[in-house]
């Protein structure tokens, strides 16, 4: 009898369902707000990775961001690369030297 009661208690301790687990994980991940400095840096990291090809955007460090009416310029570094990049104001059409 005690064994059956113990099994019923264990049955109540189920793991989180996929939907609730993914919702919980989304709360833990800090998603940058659009227009924030973090979102701007992430966009430039992605633009650098796109311009360079096989480069993980997470490995790119962005600094010295300069904006004007026609373009945005920034310095991008990784462990092995030091690049000067330029793109249109929205980050498209990026290229690095």
Protein Blocks (a to p, Z undefined) as FASTA:
>chain_A
ZZmmmmmmmmmmccddfklmmmmmmmmpccddehiaklmmmmmmmmmmmmnopacfklpc
cehiacdfkbccdddddfkbccdddddfkopaiacZZ
